[in-house]
Amino acid sequence: MSRARGADADGDASDPLIAVDDVEVHFEKEQGLFGLFDEPDVVQAVDGVSVDIGENDVLALVGESGCGKTTLGKTIIGLQEPTEGSISYRGRDIWETKAGNTDLSFDDIRSSLQIIHQDPGSSLNPNRRIVETLSEPIRLTHPNVSAGERRTRIYSLLERVGMTPAEDFASRYPHQLSGGEKQRVALARALLMNPDVILADEAISALDVSLRVEMMDLMLDLQEEFNTSFVFISHDLSNARYFAAHGDGRIGVMYLGNLVEVGPPDRLISDPQHPYTEVLRWATPNLALDASEAADPPMRKIDIPDPVNPPSGCRFHTRCPEARAVCKQEQPALRALGDDHRAACFRTDSDHRYWESDPIED
Ligand SMILES: Nc1ncnc2c1ncn2[C@@H]1O[C@H](COP(=O)(O)OP(=O)(O)OP(=O)(O)O)[C@@H](O)[C@H]1O
């Protein structure tokens, strides 16, 4: 599949840090033995997503399992190539840069865009002391830095992420650390590169509830101190709200590969403009707004459609209590509602033919 290229060979100062332009990521599903001669199924993991990320910005992506959060996050940091659309870093198409067609180096871009996984244990080599794990990226990217300078930098970062005394933690192996401590090491490792963006992919989900806020606060402090932007992925709207509100950022709600609402956290939660955002709010116990809120989810159907064969028009129309015939035929685009708030629902437009269309009741 060919992709439209979105950016120039060299950017200018007005370019956003990251520009995601009409990005699509489709995966061919692995075929079983009996399907070898059939056309492969294609999972439409991300479709038609456009969003910018600025300096020192926060975008918290939420949505149910399989809606494409990780795929979009990895695309944003250049770990996943889109099948259509473009993704640029400071005005340069990341994948054109990889092909050597811009004035930046792909390695520099990749080291500016870091990731912290849900399970930090899996990304730490069990046979290496923490100091060795943290030394390696510095050695690879800055071969001229002396061992002493490396050690100073590693110790100061370990201290900064709350692992003191640093010498003690540096000499440990991963199995000698708790889950929270491993996650702090992963954060220190991401920060070693002075990144512009850190993708925190469910980075707090595996931690004890009592440690989650502490870890979010640490990331938010470092966001300011290191002038780093965060793409924070969570299936939990209340965590996304906390992170986006304290980081002065936005929440992006994903549904079946589409970004259906983006906006400032308080506004998006107190006055959701997409019916799927209402479902997420309903499903988040500590965001239930008042006792009159329904015991049943604000949906017609519970089943999640198959991303191999998503519904036509608005992908949420099969479950949406507000769906009308037009929602089956046309796909709504994200529409600006002011204050950095956008939603992809015809109901945000009082002149739309949605209002004359017949309700879907099956
Ligand atoms: N490498 C891949 N090959 C095939 N399908 C994939 C691949 N990666 C993801 N998918 C599919 O793409 C869809 C989106 O997956 P993704 O992991 O991005 O969703 P998610 O919202 O992050 O889910 P979760 O919260 O469960 O991690 C899913 O249907 C998933 O099975």
Ligand as a Chemical Component Dictionary entry (heavy atoms), coordinates in Angstrom:
data_LIG
# 
_chem_comp.id                   LIG 
_chem_comp.type                 NON-POLYMER 
_chem_comp.pdbx_formal_charge   0 
_chem_comp.three_letter_code    LIG 
# 
loop_
_chem_comp_atom.comp_id 
_chem_comp_atom.atom_id 
_chem_comp_atom.alt_atom_id 
_chem_comp_atom.type_symbol 
_chem_comp_atom.charge 
_chem_comp_atom.model_Cartn_x 
_chem_comp_atom.model_Cartn_y 
_chem_comp_atom.model_Cartn_z 
_chem_comp_atom.pdbx_ordinal 
LIG N1  N1  N 0 0.816  -6.596 14.566 1  
LIG C1  C1  C 0 -0.491 -6.800 14.439 2  
LIG N2  N2  N 0 -0.989 -7.676 13.543 3  
LIG C2  C2  C 0 -2.316 -7.879 13.405 4  
LIG N3  N3  N 0 -3.251 -7.225 14.135 5  
LIG C3  C3  C 0 -2.819 -6.345 15.050 6  
LIG C4  C4  C 0 -1.424 -6.089 15.254 7  
LIG N4  N4  N 0 -1.296 -5.156 16.257 8  
LIG C5  C5  C 0 -2.562 -4.855 16.637 9  
LIG N5  N5  N 0 -3.461 -5.568 15.920 10 
LIG C6  C6  C 0 -4.920 -5.484 16.018 11 
LIG O1  O1  O 0 -5.263 -4.120 15.829 12 
LIG C7  C7  C 0 -6.342 -3.744 16.682 13 
LIG C8  C8  C 0 -5.903 -2.593 17.559 14 
LIG O2  O2  O 0 -4.933 -3.080 18.478 15 
LIG P1  P1  P 0 -4.234 -2.139 19.562 16 
LIG O3  O3  O 0 -3.305 -2.994 20.362 17 
LIG O4  O4  O 0 -3.672 -0.944 18.889 18 
LIG O5  O5  O 0 -5.476 -1.702 20.461 19 
LIG P2  P2  P 0 -5.479 -1.130 21.954 20 
LIG O6  O6  O 0 -6.586 -0.150 22.009 21 
LIG O7  O7  O 0 -4.123 -0.660 22.317 22 
LIG O8  O8  O 0 -5.859 -2.423 22.775 23 
LIG P3  P3  P 0 -5.366 -2.893 24.230 24 
LIG O9  O9  O 0 -5.909 -1.882 25.189 25 
LIG O10 O10 O 0 -6.008 -4.243 24.361 26 
LIG O11 O11 O 0 -3.872 -2.946 24.154 27 
LIG C9  C9  C 0 -6.721 -4.996 17.455 28 
LIG O12 O12 O 0 -7.792 -5.632 16.776 29 
LIG C10 C10 C 0 -5.471 -5.838 17.400 30 
LIG O13 O13 O 0 -5.784 -7.218 17.482 31 
# 
loop_
_chem_comp_bond.comp_id 
_chem_comp_bond.atom_id_1 
_chem_comp_bond.atom_id_2 
_chem_comp_bond.value_order 
_chem_comp_bond.pdbx_ordinal 
LIG N1  C1  SING 1  
LIG C1  N2  SING 2  
LIG C1  C4  DOUB 3  
LIG N2  C2  DOUB 4  
LIG C2  N3  SING 5  
LIG N3  C3  DOUB 6  
LIG C3  C4  SING 7  
LIG C3  N5  SING 8  
LIG C4  N4  SING 9  
LIG N4  C5  DOUB 10 
LIG C5  N5  SING 11 
LIG N5  C6  SING 12 
LIG C6  O1  SING 13 
LIG C6  C10 SING 14 
LIG O1  C7  SING 15 
LIG C7  C8  SING 16 
LIG C7  C9  SING 17 
LIG C8  O2  SING 18 
LIG O2  P1  SING 19 
LIG P1  O3  DOUB 20 
LIG P1  O4  SING 21 
LIG P1  O5  SING 22 
LIG O5  P2  SING 23 
LIG P2  O6  DOUB 24 
LIG P2  O7  SING 25 
LIG P2  O8  SING 26 
LIG O8  P3  SING 27 
LIG P3  O9  DOUB 28 
LIG P3  O10 SING 29 
LIG P3  O11 SING 30 
LIG C9  O12 SING 31 
LIG C9  C10 SING 32 
LIG C10 O13 SING 33 
# 
